[in-house]
Amino acid sequence: MELKFRHRDYKAEEQVHSLSRVAAETHPLSPQSPSSDQVQFVFLFLVYINRSNLLPTACI
């Protein structure tokens, strides 16, 4: 098996690394704050299960 070496372009690498970095606004792994709709849904769900006696009051 023969190894082939590619010519390395050091100037291109330097140009790429010298670009300014900007933080992304959204990223799939970044923590997301819940929307007001999500918060309202959870609140209403907890009220519903509390009124239905499905959740012990110590959990609220």
PDB file of N, CA, C, O and CB in Angstrom:
ATOM      1  N   MET A   1       0.852  -1.175   0.000  1.00  0.00           N
ATOM      2  CA  MET A   1       0.000   0.000   0.000  1.00  0.00           C
ATOM      3  C   MET A   1       0.894   1.234   0.000  1.00  0.00           C
ATOM      4  O   MET A   1       1.776   1.388   0.845  1.00  0.00           O
ATOM      5  CB  MET A   1      -0.967   0.001   1.225  1.00  0.00           C
ATOM      6  N   GLU A   2       0.649   2.079  -0.941  1.00  0.00           N
ATOM      7  CA  GLU A   2       1.478   3.271  -1.097  1.00  0.00           C
ATOM      8  C   GLU A   2       0.781   4.472  -0.450  1.00  0.00           C
ATOM      9  O   GLU A   2      -0.407   4.709  -0.667  1.00  0.00           O
ATOM     10  CB  GLU A   2       1.767   3.548  -2.599  1.00  0.00           C
ATOM     11  N   LEU A   3       1.536   5.211   0.336  1.00  0.00           N
ATOM     12  CA  LEU A   3       0.992   6.417   0.952  1.00  0.00           C
ATOM     13  C   LEU A   3       1.221   7.608   0.036  1.00  0.00           C
ATOM     14  O   LEU A   3       2.307   7.791  -0.514  1.00  0.00           O
ATOM     15  CB  LEU A   3       1.631   6.665   2.336  1.00  0.00           C
ATOM     16  N   LYS A   4       0.188   8.406  -0.115  1.00  0.00           N
ATOM     17  CA  LYS A   4       0.318   9.620  -0.921  1.00  0.00           C
ATOM     18  C   LYS A   4       0.150  10.822  -0.006  1.00  0.00           C
ATOM     19  O   LYS A   4      -0.789  10.891   0.786  1.00  0.00           O
ATOM     20  CB  LYS A   4      -0.729   9.651  -2.083  1.00  0.00           C
ATOM     21  N   PHE A   5       1.058  11.751  -0.125  1.00  0.00           N
ATOM     22  CA  PHE A   5       1.005  12.946   0.691  1.00  0.00           C
ATOM     23  C   PHE A   5       0.506  14.098  -0.148  1.00  0.00           C
ATOM     24  O   PHE A   5       0.970  14.324  -1.265  1.00  0.00           O
ATOM     25  CB  PHE A   5       2.378  13.266   1.296  1.00  0.00           C
ATOM     26  N   ARG A   6      -0.449  14.821   0.407  1.00  0.00           N
ATOM     27  CA  ARG A   6      -0.959  15.988  -0.295  1.00  0.00           C
ATOM     28  C   ARG A   6      -0.116  17.202   0.075  1.00  0.00           C
ATOM     29  O   ARG A   6       0.387  17.318   1.193  1.00  0.00           O
ATOM     30  CB  ARG A   6      -2.452  16.229   0.040  1.00  0.00           C
ATOM     31  N   HIS A   7       0.023  18.104  -0.895  1.00  0.00           N
ATOM     32  CA  HIS A   7       0.718  19.354  -0.638  1.00  0.00           C
ATOM     33  C   HIS A   7      -0.129  20.179   0.334  1.00  0.00           C
ATOM     34  O   HIS A   7      -1.336  20.323   0.145  1.00  0.00           O
ATOM     35  CB  HIS A   7       0.986  20.138  -1.967  1.00  0.00           C
ATOM     36  N   ARG A   8       0.498  20.705   1.351  1.00  0.00           N
ATOM     37  CA  ARG A   8      -0.219  21.471   2.360  1.00  0.00           C
ATOM     38  C   ARG A   8      -0.126  22.958   2.033  1.00  0.00           C
ATOM     39  O   ARG A   8       0.963  23.490   1.815  1.00  0.00           O
ATOM     40  CB  ARG A   8       0.343  21.185   3.774  1.00  0.00           C
ATOM     41  N   ASP A   9      -1.267  23.613   2.002  1.00  0.00           N
ATOM     42  CA  ASP A   9      -1.325  25.034   1.678  1.00  0.00           C
ATOM     43  C   ASP A   9      -1.348  25.834   2.985  1.00  0.00           C
ATOM     44  O   ASP A   9      -2.409  26.062   3.566  1.00  0.00           O
ATOM     45  CB  ASP A   9      -2.579  25.359   0.796  1.00  0.00           C
ATOM     46  N   TYR A  10      -0.177  26.250   3.431  1.00  0.00           N
ATOM     47  CA  TYR A  10      -0.068  26.942   4.702  1.00  0.00           C
ATOM     48  C   TYR A  10      -0.717  28.325   4.666  1.00  0.00           C
ATOM     49  O   TYR A  10      -1.253  28.777   5.679  1.00  0.00           O
ATOM     50  CB  TYR A  10       1.385  27.066   5.093  1.00  0.00           C
ATOM     51  N   LYS A  11      -0.679  29.000   3.525  1.00  0.00           N
ATOM     52  CA  LYS A  11      -1.292  30.328   3.427  1.00  0.00           C
ATOM     53  C   LYS A  11      -2.805  30.228   3.584  1.00  0.00           C
ATOM     54  O   LYS A  11      -3.415  31.055   4.262  1.00  0.00           O
ATOM     55  CB  LYS A  11      -0.938  30.993   2.080  1.00  0.00           C
ATOM     56  N   ALA A  12      -3.407  29.231   2.966  1.00  0.00           N
ATOM     57  CA  ALA A  12      -4.858  29.053   3.096  1.00  0.00           C
ATOM     58  C   ALA A  12      -5.228  28.750   4.544  1.00  0.00           C
ATOM     59  O   ALA A  12      -6.228  29.263   5.045  1.00  0.00           O
ATOM     60  CB  ALA A  12      -5.355  27.920   2.169  1.00  0.00           C
ATOM     61  N   GLU A  13      -4.438  27.929   5.219  1.00  0.00           N
ATOM     62  CA  GLU A  13      -4.704  27.612   6.620  1.00  0.00           C
ATOM     63  C   GLU A  13      -4.590  28.863   7.489  1.00  0.00           C
ATOM     64  O   GLU A  13      -5.400  29.081   8.390  1.00  0.00           O
ATOM     65  CB  GLU A  13      -3.733  26.528   7.119  1.00  0.00           C
ATOM     66  N   GLU A  14      -3.585  29.672   7.209  1.00  0.00           N
ATOM     67  CA  GLU A  14      -3.409  30.903   7.968  1.00  0.00           C
ATOM     68  C   GLU A  14      -4.595  31.848   7.755  1.00  0.00           C
ATOM     69  O   GLU A  14      -5.058  32.490   8.698  1.00  0.00           O
ATOM     70  CB  GLU A  14      -2.097  31.595   7.567  1.00  0.00           C
ATOM     71  N   GLN A  15      -5.078  31.931   6.532  1.00  0.00           N
ATOM     72  CA  GLN A  15      -6.223  32.798   6.242  1.00  0.00           C
ATOM     73  C   GLN A  15      -7.475  32.320   6.962  1.00  0.00           C
ATOM     74  O   GLN A  15      -8.237  33.121   7.503  1.00  0.00           O
ATOM     75  CB  GLN A  15      -6.479  32.856   4.736  1.00  0.00           C
ATOM     76  N   VAL A  16      -7.676  31.028   6.962  1.00  0.00           N
ATOM     77  CA  VAL A  16      -8.858  30.477   7.631  1.00  0.00           C
ATOM     78  C   VAL A  16      -8.793  30.735   9.129  1.00  0.00           C
ATOM     79  O   VAL A  16      -9.795  31.113   9.736  1.00  0.00           O
ATOM     80  CB  VAL A  16      -8.983  28.967   7.359  1.00  0.00           C
ATOM     81  N   HIS A  17      -7.627  30.535   9.728  1.00  0.00           N
ATOM     82  CA  HIS A  17      -7.497  30.707  11.174  1.00  0.00           C
ATOM     83  C   HIS A  17      -7.491  32.170  11.585  1.00  0.00           C
ATOM     84  O   HIS A  17      -7.718  32.475  12.756  1.00  0.00           O
ATOM     85  CB  HIS A  17      -6.233  30.039  11.663  1.00  0.00           C
ATOM     86  N   SER A  18      -7.239  33.077  10.663  1.00  0.00           N
ATOM     87  CA  SER A  18      -7.220  34.493  11.013  1.00  0.00           C
ATOM     88  C   SER A  18      -8.596  35.138  10.904  1.00  0.00           C
ATOM     89  O   SER A  18      -8.755  36.305  11.261  1.00  0.00           O
ATOM     90  CB  SER A  18      -6.245  35.227  10.127  1.00  0.00           C
ATOM     91  N   LEU A  19      -9.589  34.405  10.422  1.00  0.00           N
ATOM     92  CA  LEU A  19     -10.946  34.946  10.347  1.00  0.00           C
ATOM     93  C   LEU A  19     -11.489  35.174  11.753  1.00  0.00           C
ATOM     94  O   LEU A  19     -11.232  34.390  12.666  1.00  0.00           O
ATOM     95  CB  LEU A  19     -11.877  33.996   9.553  1.00  0.00           C
ATOM     96  N   SER A  20     -12.237  36.251  11.909  1.00  0.00           N
ATOM     97  CA  SER A  20     -12.806  36.524  13.228  1.00  0.00           C
ATOM     98  C   SER A  20     -13.919  35.515  13.511  1.00  0.00           C
ATOM     99  O   SER A  20     -14.639  35.084  12.610  1.00  0.00           O
ATOM    100  CB  SER A  20     -13.349  37.986  13.311  1.00  0.00           C
ATOM    101  N   ARG A  21     -14.036  35.160  14.761  1.00  0.00           N
ATOM    102  CA  ARG A  21     -15.056  34.195  15.169  1.00  0.00           C
ATOM    103  C   ARG A  21     -16.220  34.939  15.799  1.00  0.00           C
ATOM    104  O   ARG A  21     -16.035  35.859  16.595  1.00  0.00           O
ATOM    105  CB  ARG A  21     -14.475  33.148  16.157  1.00  0.00           C
ATOM    106  N   VAL A  22     -17.408  34.528  15.431  1.00  0.00           N
ATOM    107  CA  VAL A  22     -18.622  35.139  15.961  1.00  0.00           C
ATOM    108  C   VAL A  22     -19.483  34.024  16.548  1.00  0.00           C
ATOM    109  O   VAL A  22     -19.693  32.983  15.926  1.00  0.00           O
ATOM    110  CB  VAL A  22     -19.399  35.940  14.849  1.00  0.00           C
ATOM    111  N   ALA A  23     -19.968  34.267  17.744  1.00  0.00           N
ATOM    112  CA  ALA A  23     -20.826  33.261  18.377  1.00  0.00           C
ATOM    113  C   ALA A  23     -22.139  33.139  17.618  1.00  0.00           C
ATOM    114  O   ALA A  23     -22.727  34.135  17.196  1.00  0.00           O
ATOM    115  CB  ALA A  23     -21.093  33.620  19.857  1.00  0.00           C
ATOM    116  N   ALA A  24     -22.578  31.919  17.457  1.00  0.00           N
ATOM    117  CA  ALA A  24     -23.851  31.666  16.770  1.00  0.00           C
ATOM    118  C   ALA A  24     -25.002  32.065  17.677  1.00  0.00           C
ATOM    119  O   ALA A  24     -24.926  31.918  18.897  1.00  0.00           O
ATOM    120  CB  ALA A  24     -23.978  30.173  16.356  1.00  0.00           C
ATOM    121  N   GLU A  25     -26.077  32.575  17.066  1.00  0.00           N
ATOM    122  CA  GLU A  25     -27.245  32.957  17.856  1.00  0.00           C
ATOM    123  C   GLU A  25     -27.945  31.737  18.431  1.00  0.00           C
ATOM    124  O   GLU A  25     -28.360  31.735  19.590  1.00  0.00           O
ATOM    125  CB  GLU A  25     -28.219  33.765  17.007  1.00  0.00           C
ATOM    126  N   THR A  26     -28.073  30.701  17.612  1.00  0.00           N
ATOM    127  CA  THR A  26     -28.699  29.468  18.090  1.00  0.00           C
ATOM    128  C   THR A  26     -27.820  28.292  17.711  1.00  0.00           C
ATOM    129  O   THR A  26     -27.182  28.290  16.658  1.00  0.00           O
ATOM    130  CB  THR A  26     -30.129  29.296  17.506  1.00  0.00           C
ATOM    131  N   HIS A  27     -27.793  27.316  18.561  1.00  0.00           N
ATOM    132  CA  HIS A  27     -27.024  26.109  18.324  1.00  0.00           C
ATOM    133  C   HIS A  27     -27.807  24.958  18.935  1.00  0.00           C
ATOM    134  O   HIS A  27     -28.363  25.099  20.024  1.00  0.00           O
ATOM    135  CB  HIS A  27     -25.575  26.211  18.924  1.00  0.00           C
ATOM    136  N   PRO A  28     -27.857  23.825  18.253  1.00  0.00           N
ATOM    137  CA  PRO A  28     -28.669  22.715  18.779  1.00  0.00           C
ATOM    138  C   PRO A  28     -28.258  22.248  20.166  1.00  0.00           C
ATOM    139  O   PRO A  28     -29.084  21.693  20.891  1.00  0.00           O
ATOM    140  CB  PRO A  28     -28.599  21.556  17.840  1.00  0.00           C
ATOM    141  N   LEU A  29     -27.002  22.456  20.556  1.00  0.00           N
ATOM    142  CA  LEU A  29     -26.549  21.976  21.859  1.00  0.00           C
ATOM    143  C   LEU A  29     -26.565  23.064  22.931  1.00  0.00           C
ATOM    144  O   LEU A  29     -26.283  22.781  24.095  1.00  0.00           O
ATOM    145  CB  LEU A  29     -25.158  21.409  21.738  1.00  0.00           C
ATOM    146  N   SER A  30     -26.887  24.290  22.561  1.00  0.00           N
ATOM    147  CA  SER A  30     -26.909  25.362  23.544  1.00  0.00           C
ATOM    148  C   SER A  30     -28.196  25.280  24.362  1.00  0.00           C
ATOM    149  O   SER A  30     -29.239  24.878  23.847  1.00  0.00           O
ATOM    150  CB  SER A  30     -26.784  26.742  22.854  1.00  0.00           C
ATOM    151  N   PRO A  31     -28.119  25.661  25.635  1.00  0.00           N
ATOM    152  CA  PRO A  31     -29.337  25.605  26.445  1.00  0.00           C
ATOM    153  C   PRO A  31     -30.352  26.617  25.938  1.00  0.00           C
ATOM    154  O   PRO A  31     -30.010  27.764  25.651  1.00  0.00           O
ATOM    155  CB  PRO A  31     -29.019  25.865  27.929  1.00  0.00           C
ATOM    156  N   GLN A  32     -31.580  26.192  25.834  1.00  0.00           N
ATOM    157  CA  GLN A  32     -32.639  27.051  25.331  1.00  0.00           C
ATOM    158  C   GLN A  32     -33.563  27.424  26.488  1.00  0.00           C
ATOM    159  O   GLN A  32     -33.958  26.560  27.271  1.00  0.00           O
ATOM    160  CB  GLN A  32     -33.429  26.353  24.187  1.00  0.00           C
ATOM    161  N   SER A  33     -33.905  28.695  26.596  1.00  0.00           N
ATOM    162  CA  SER A  33     -34.879  29.083  27.613  1.00  0.00           C
ATOM    163  C   SER A  33     -36.270  28.763  27.074  1.00  0.00           C
ATOM    164  O   SER A  33     -36.540  28.963  25.890  1.00  0.00           O
ATOM    165  CB  SER A  33     -34.748  30.607  27.985  1.00  0.00           C
ATOM    166  N   PRO A  34     -37.141  28.272  27.927  1.00  0.00           N
ATOM    167  CA  PRO A  34     -38.474  27.891  27.447  1.00  0.00           C
ATOM    168  C   PRO A  34     -39.271  29.122  27.023  1.00  0.00           C
ATOM    169  O   PRO A  34     -39.122  30.201  27.597  1.00  0.00           O
ATOM    170  CB  PRO A  34     -39.239  27.114  28.537  1.00  0.00           C
ATOM    171  N   SER A  35     -40.103  28.950  26.028  1.00  0.00           N
ATOM    172  CA  SER A  35     -40.961  30.041  25.574  1.00  0.00           C
ATOM    173  C   SER A  35     -42.087  30.227  26.586  1.00  0.00           C
ATOM    174  O   SER A  35     -42.328  29.356  27.423  1.00  0.00           O
ATOM    175  CB  SER A  35     -41.532  29.758  24.146  1.00  0.00           C
ATOM    176  N   SER A  36     -42.771  31.359  26.507  1.00  0.00           N
ATOM    177  CA  SER A  36     -43.870  31.616  27.443  1.00  0.00           C
ATOM    178  C   SER A  36     -45.005  30.607  27.237  1.00  0.00           C
ATOM    179  O   SER A  36     -45.704  30.258  28.188  1.00  0.00           O
ATOM    180  CB  SER A  36     -44.400  33.060  27.271  1.00  0.00           C
ATOM    181  N   ASP A  37     -45.188  30.140  26.000  1.00  0.00           N
ATOM    182  CA  ASP A  37     -46.218  29.121  25.741  1.00  0.00           C
ATOM    183  C   ASP A  37     -45.892  27.824  26.464  1.00  0.00           C
ATOM    184  O   ASP A  37     -46.778  27.173  27.018  1.00  0.00           O
ATOM    185  CB  ASP A  37     -46.355  28.859  24.231  1.00  0.00           C
ATOM    186  N   GLN A  38     -44.601  27.445  26.456  1.00  0.00           N
ATOM    187  CA  GLN A  38     -44.203  26.221  27.144  1.00  0.00           C
ATOM    188  C   GLN A  38     -44.394  26.359  28.649  1.00  0.00           C
ATOM    189  O   GLN A  38     -44.874  25.434  29.304  1.00  0.00           O
ATOM    190  CB  GLN A  38     -42.744  25.876  26.826  1.00  0.00           C
ATOM    191  N   VAL A  39     -44.023  27.507  29.195  1.00  0.00           N
ATOM    192  CA  VAL A  39     -44.173  27.738  30.631  1.00  0.00           C
ATOM    193  C   VAL A  39     -45.645  27.715  31.009  1.00  0.00           C
ATOM    194  O   VAL A  39     -46.019  27.119  32.019  1.00  0.00           O
ATOM    195  CB  VAL A  39     -43.534  29.080  31.042  1.00  0.00           C
ATOM    196  N   GLN A  40     -46.481  28.360  30.203  1.00  0.00           N
ATOM    197  CA  GLN A  40     -47.911  28.392  30.496  1.00  0.00           C
ATOM    198  C   GLN A  40     -48.509  26.989  30.430  1.00  0.00           C
ATOM    199  O   GLN A  40     -49.350  26.641  31.259  1.00  0.00           O
ATOM    200  CB  GLN A  40     -48.638  29.326  29.517  1.00  0.00           C
ATOM    201  N   PHE A  41     -48.089  26.180  29.460  1.00  0.00           N
ATOM    202  CA  PHE A  41     -48.592  24.814  29.350  1.00  0.00           C
ATOM    203  C   PHE A  41     -48.236  24.001  30.585  1.00  0.00           C
ATOM    204  O   PHE A  41     -49.087  23.305  31.138  1.00  0.00           O
ATOM    205  CB  PHE A  41     -48.035  24.138  28.097  1.00  0.00           C
ATOM    206  N   VAL A  42     -46.987  24.086  31.021  1.00  0.00           N
ATOM    207  CA  VAL A  42     -46.558  23.320  32.199  1.00  0.00           C
ATOM    208  C   VAL A  42     -47.334  23.780  33.431  1.00  0.00           C
ATOM    209  O   VAL A  42     -47.768  22.960  34.240  1.00  0.00           O
ATOM    210  CB  VAL A  42     -45.029  23.477  32.433  1.00  0.00           C
ATOM    211  N   PHE A  43     -47.505  25.086  33.567  1.00  0.00           N
ATOM    212  CA  PHE A  43     -48.256  25.605  34.709  1.00  0.00           C
ATOM    213  C   PHE A  43     -49.695  25.078  34.709  1.00  0.00           C
ATOM    214  O   PHE A  43     -50.186  24.594  35.729  1.00  0.00           O
ATOM    215  CB  PHE A  43     -48.255  27.142  34.693  1.00  0.00           C
ATOM    216  N   LEU A  44     -50.360  25.175  33.559  1.00  0.00           N
ATOM    217  CA  LEU A  44     -51.744  24.700  33.470  1.00  0.00           C
ATOM    218  C   LEU A  44     -51.831  23.194  33.687  1.00  0.00           C
ATOM    219  O   LEU A  44     -52.788  22.706  34.288  1.00  0.00           O
ATOM    220  CB  LEU A  44     -52.344  25.064  32.113  1.00  0.00           C
ATOM    221  N   PHE A  45     -50.845  22.467  33.206  1.00  0.00           N
ATOM    222  CA  PHE A  45     -50.822  21.016  33.417  1.00  0.00           C
ATOM    223  C   PHE A  45     -50.688  20.697  34.902  1.00  0.00           C
ATOM    224  O   PHE A  45     -51.377  19.815  35.414  1.00  0.00           O
ATOM    225  CB  PHE A  45     -49.664  20.368  32.624  1.00  0.00           C
ATOM    226  N   LEU A  46     -49.805  21.412  35.592  1.00  0.00           N
ATOM    227  CA  LEU A  46     -49.638  21.168  37.031  1.00  0.00           C
ATOM    228  C   LEU A  46     -50.907  21.533  37.796  1.00  0.00           C
ATOM    229  O   LEU A  46     -51.283  20.835  38.738  1.00  0.00           O
ATOM    230  CB  LEU A  46     -48.442  21.970  37.580  1.00  0.00           C
ATOM    231  N   VAL A  47     -51.560  22.605  37.407  1.00  0.00           N
ATOM    232  CA  VAL A  47     -52.826  22.974  38.053  1.00  0.00           C
ATOM    233  C   VAL A  47     -53.864  21.880  37.826  1.00  0.00           C
ATOM    234  O   VAL A  47     -54.585  21.507  38.751  1.00  0.00           O
ATOM    235  CB  VAL A  47     -53.347  24.334  37.512  1.00  0.00           C
ATOM    236  N   TYR A  48     -53.942  21.367  36.604  1.00  0.00           N
ATOM    237  CA  TYR A  48     -54.916  20.324  36.276  1.00  0.00           C
ATOM    238  C   TYR A  48     -54.667  19.059  37.098  1.00  0.00           C
ATOM    239  O   TYR A  48     -55.594  18.517  37.699  1.00  0.00           O
ATOM    240  CB  TYR A  48     -54.863  19.997  34.776  1.00  0.00           C
ATOM    241  N   ILE A  49     -53.423  18.587  37.125  1.00  0.00           N
ATOM    242  CA  ILE A  49     -53.181  17.334  37.851  1.00  0.00           C
ATOM    243  C   ILE A  49     -53.286  17.536  39.353  1.00  0.00           C
ATOM    244  O   ILE A  49     -53.594  16.597  40.088  1.00  0.00           O
ATOM    245  CB  ILE A  49     -51.804  16.770  37.499  1.00  0.00           C
ATOM    246  N   ASN A  50     -53.031  18.763  39.816  1.00  0.00           N
ATOM    247  CA  ASN A  50     -53.207  19.028  41.245  1.00  0.00           C
ATOM    248  C   ASN A  50     -54.683  18.993  41.615  1.00  0.00           C
ATOM    249  O   ASN A  50     -55.059  18.438  42.647  1.00  0.00           O
ATOM    250  CB  ASN A  50     -52.595  20.390  41.625  1.00  0.00           C
ATOM    251  N   ARG A  51     -55.513  19.585  40.769  1.00  0.00           N
ATOM    252  CA  ARG A  51     -56.964  19.583  41.036  1.00  0.00           C
ATOM    253  C   ARG A  51     -57.557  18.189  40.888  1.00  0.00           C
ATOM    254  O   ARG A  51     -58.573  17.873  41.506  1.00  0.00           O
ATOM    255  CB  ARG A  51     -57.685  20.552  40.090  1.00  0.00           C
ATOM    256  N   SER A  52     -56.931  17.367  40.079  1.00  0.00           N
ATOM    257  CA  SER A  52     -57.420  15.997  39.870  1.00  0.00           C
ATOM    258  C   SER A  52     -56.872  15.048  40.919  1.00  0.00           C
ATOM    259  O   SER A  52     -57.145  13.849  40.872  1.00  0.00           O
ATOM    260  CB  SER A  52     -57.043  15.499  38.477  1.00  0.00           C
ATOM    261  N   ASN A  53     -56.095  15.573  41.871  1.00  0.00           N
ATOM    262  CA  ASN A  53     -55.454  14.769  42.920  1.00  0.00           C
ATOM    263  C   ASN A  53     -54.547  13.692  42.341  1.00  0.00           C
ATOM    264  O   ASN A  53     -54.418  12.607  42.908  1.00  0.00           O
ATOM    265  CB  ASN A  53     -56.509  14.123  43.807  1.00  0.00           C
ATOM    266  N   LEU A  54     -53.922  13.997  41.213  1.00  0.00           N
ATOM    267  CA  LEU A  54     -52.980  13.052  40.616  1.00  0.00           C
ATOM    268  C   LEU A  54     -51.559  13.294  41.081  1.00  0.00           C
ATOM    269  O   LEU A  54     -50.675  12.475  40.832  1.00  0.00           O
ATOM    270  CB  LEU A  54     -53.040  13.134  39.111  1.00  0.00           C
ATOM    271  N   LEU A  55     -51.334  14.410  41.753  1.00  0.00           N
ATOM    272  CA  LEU A  55     -49.986  14.776  42.185  1.00  0.00           C
ATOM    273  C   LEU A  55     -50.030  15.117  43.665  1.00  0.00           C
ATOM    274  O   LEU A  55     -50.834  15.952  44.080  1.00  0.00           O
ATOM    275  CB  LEU A  55     -49.426  15.973  41.353  1.00  0.00           C
ATOM    276  N   PRO A  56     -49.183  14.489  44.465  1.00  0.00           N
ATOM    277  CA  PRO A  56     -49.160  14.856  45.883  1.00  0.00           C
ATOM    278  C   PRO A  56     -48.773  16.334  46.036  1.00  0.00           C
ATOM    279  O   PRO A  56     -47.940  16.839  45.285  1.00  0.00           O
ATOM    280  CB  PRO A  56     -48.167  13.948  46.668  1.00  0.00           C
ATOM    281  N   THR A  57     -49.367  17.006  46.987  1.00  0.00           N
ATOM    282  CA  THR A  57     -49.104  18.447  47.166  1.00  0.00           C
ATOM    283  C   THR A  57     -47.652  18.705  47.539  1.00  0.00           C
ATOM    284  O   THR A  57     -47.163  19.814  47.321  1.00  0.00           O
ATOM    285  CB  THR A  57     -50.027  19.031  48.247  1.00  0.00           C
ATOM    286  N   ALA A  58     -46.955  17.740  48.085  1.00  0.00           N
ATOM    287  CA  ALA A  58     -45.544  17.938  48.446  1.00  0.00           C
ATOM    288  C   ALA A  58     -44.669  18.100  47.207  1.00  0.00           C
ATOM    289  O   ALA A  58     -43.561  18.627  47.309  1.00  0.00           O
ATOM    290  CB  ALA A  58     -45.039  16.760  49.288  1.00  0.00           C
ATOM    291  N   CYS A  59     -45.136  17.662  46.044  1.00  0.00           N
ATOM    292  CA  CYS A  59     -44.350  17.764  44.813  1.00  0.00           C
ATOM    293  C   CYS A  59     -44.445  19.140  44.178  1.00  0.00           C
ATOM    294  O   CYS A  59     -43.647  19.468  43.300  1.00  0.00           O
ATOM    295  CB  CYS A  59     -44.802  16.718  43.822  1.00  0.00           C
ATOM    296  N   ILE A  60     -45.391  19.940  44.598  1.00  0.00           N
ATOM    297  CA  ILE A  60     -45.586  21.253  43.965  1.00  0.00           C
ATOM    298  C   ILE A  60     -44.733  22.287  44.646  1.00  0.00           C
ATOM    299  O   ILE A  60     -44.755  23.456  44.261  1.00  0.00           O
ATOM    300  CB  ILE A  60     -47.059  21.677  44.007  1.00  0.00           C
TER     301      ILE A  60
END
